[in-house]
Amino acid sequence: MAKHSDTSWKQDHPSTLLSNSVQKADRSVRQAMSHPGEPTVEHAVNSISHAENALFNAEQHNEHMDTVQQYKERLELAKEHLQEVQEIVEDQTT
C-alpha cells in the first residue's frame, strides 16, 4: 500500500484492487466479445493479467478468502470467454 499516494487507502487495499481489476477485466472481455479484433483482445489480455496480479496479491494478504474465491471464479470465466474471442479473431486473420 502506498502511504503517500494521492489515491485513498480504499483504492490501494488488496481486496478493493482485486474487485476493481476483475470488473475492468470483465468489461474488457465483453468489449472484445462484441467487437472482436486484435486491439480489443490485447486490451482484455492486459486487463486479465492485471487482475491475476491483484488476485495473487489478495491471496498473499489472506483477504476475505470467500470473496477472493468468487473473484477468482469470475476471472476464470472471463479467461474462458477471452479464449473464445481469440479463436474468432484467429479465424478471421487466417
N, C-alpha and C positions, 0 to 999 in steps of 0.2 A: 504494500500500500504506500502510496506517495504521501509523505507528511505535508509537504508544502505545495501541493498541486492546486491548480485553480478549480478543479472539479471537487465535488463534495465527497466525503468518505463513502457515501452510499454507492457512488459510481465506481469507486475503487474496490469495494468489497467483493471478494471472490464469488459469492452467490449471485450478486447483482450483475457482475460482469458476465457470468455464465448465462443468466437469464437474457440479458441484452444481446449477447453473442448468438445464442440459439435463435432468438427471434429474428435477428438480422439474417442468419443463415436460412431460416425458413422463407423469409421474404425473397432472398436472392434466388433460392431454388424455384420458388413459384414463378418468379420473373423469367428464369431460364426455361421453365416448362411452357410458359405462354409465348415466349419469344426465343425459341431455340436458336442459338448461334454461338460462335466461339467467344465473343466478348461477355455475354451473359453467363455462359458456362464457366469461364475463367473467374468471373466475379463471385459466382457461387462457390467454386472450389476454394477461393481465398477466404470467403466468409466461413465456410465449414472448417477450414484449417484453424482460423482464429477461434472458433467455438470449441474445437477439440483442445486447443491450448487452455482455454478458460475452464473446460471440463477437468483437465488434468490438474490445474491449479486448485479448483474447488475440491477435488478428491484429496489432494495433498493437505488441504486445510480441514478436512473432515467436515465440510459444510453440509448441514441438513441433508444427510445422505439419501433420504427418501425423495427429496426434491431433486437432488443431483441425479438420481436414477431416472426420474421422469424426464429430465432434460437430455440425459444420455439416450433414452429411447427415442425422443423426438429427433435428436441429431442422427441416429441410425436410420430413421425413416427418411429424413432429408437426404442422406447419402444414397439411399436406395433410389429415390426419385431422381437425384442428380445423375446416377449411373444410367438410368433410362434415357434421360435427356442427352447425355454424352453419346449414347449409341445412336440416337436420332441424328445428332449433328455429324457423327462419323459417316453415317449412311448418306447424308446429304453431300458430303465432300468427296465421296468415292464414286 
